[in-house]
Amino acid sequence: MDIFLRHIESLNEAQGELRRLGVDSAGVGIMAKKMVMRVFALKGLSVRAANILKQECIAVGADLALPKAASFLEGESTDAVLMASASQLEMLLLNLRAQPFGLKEVGERLQVLLRAVRDGYEKPQIMAVLNVTPDSFFHSEKVFGEEVIERYIAEGADWIDIGAESTGPGSSDVSVEEELARLEPVFAVLRSGTFSGRVKFSIDTWKSEVARAALDAGCTMVNDVTALRGDSKMAEVVAKMGAGTGGGGLQPSVALMYAKDPTPRTTRDAVQYDDVMQTIIEFFEEQLRYAEAAGVKREQIILDPGMGAFVSGDPKYSFEVLRRLRELKVFGLPILVGPSRKSFIPGKLEERQEGGLASAMMAYMHGASILRMHDVQAARRTLDMVWGIQGTGTGGG
């Protein structure tokens, strides 16, 4: 007899393993849920509720980790960590419906989170970076021509992100007039319809006037590094405007990016966090409330956790964001990550391609669906290979 390890991350993988074994379809549905563990952090739970929840967890074979003081009923509230398989969670949620002390609401919240967190991988989308600026930190197009877009399409871009203002450390302010003047050659090409249906365009700006012009020209996404904080009119533009030629009149998407600095220009400050992902999640909760109150539909929104100096001058936090990126799936929204050539990657600027590709792979495997990259062809080939390995692409037969 031999015994082997099996690494199962998702219900899809669990179901595949059971089907290969020859388990009947009913058994696959039941047993797959026992093979995948879920872990939830609960904050501010009342101590009485926490101890009841622990007993309910144990009753279904799950568990709840509590601080020692909470186990002795000390204090008013506590944090906790819930550990359960998908099957155990189903039973637990049923049991919580009849429990007091807010546990019914805890169960309802867990149910919402479970619906938001989907397993599996979709084909990765590559967003090429098209900078028409004199001071971007890497790869700026000093003279724009249609051949630039043609090259990105040939290299495998799904999106082209157009920017005319650098927001990196040490960059300079750019007026609306100057930003629009830099962008006009690109907008003229978009208005011509030459690339309609071949690739999607986004505008990297925090200014509502620039966003409006870009959407009129044919962009279908606004990529806002301030997450709607920089211009009070941006949310209204996103909510009320239809995307232009490239969007068929549909409402545009908006990418909300986390940044430690409230201004469009980031700094190299080495900000320290008690819990970087919790900070980012709380930031997105606040900005989502603001966006939806302003009329932006939830299905229009994409989340970007920021990378490099936007998070902190200390690179360890960008590494942690990549390791824990799955936690953002709690919102049930697409995730965009732009690790390419960023400062958290070791080495000089020209030495960061491999680090950027490794970071993009990690981001994709942990939930990102759009990867913003300078090295488009290398990213396309690398991420398509990862997609194949994960069993959903051409290499995953």
Secondary structure, DSSP 4 states (H G I P E B T S, - for coil): ---------SHHHHHHHHHHHT--HHHHHHHGGGS-EEEEEEEEEEHHHHHHHHHHHHHTT-EEE--HHHHTT-SSEEEEEEEEEHHHHHHHHHHHTT-TTTHHHHHHHHHHHHHH---S-PPPEEEEEEE--SS-SS-B-SS--HHHHHHHHHHT-SEEEEESS--STT-----HHHHHHHHHHHHHHHHHTTTTTT-EEEEE-S-HHHHHHHHHHT--EEEETTTT-S-TTHHHHHHHPPP-GGGTTPPPEEEEE--SSSSSS--------S-HHHHHHHHHHHHHHHHHHTT--GGGEEEE---GGGT-SSTHHHHHHHHTGGGGGGG-S-BEE--TT-TTSSS-GGG-HHHHHHHHHHHHHTT-SEEEESSHHHHHHHHHHHHHHTTSSTT--
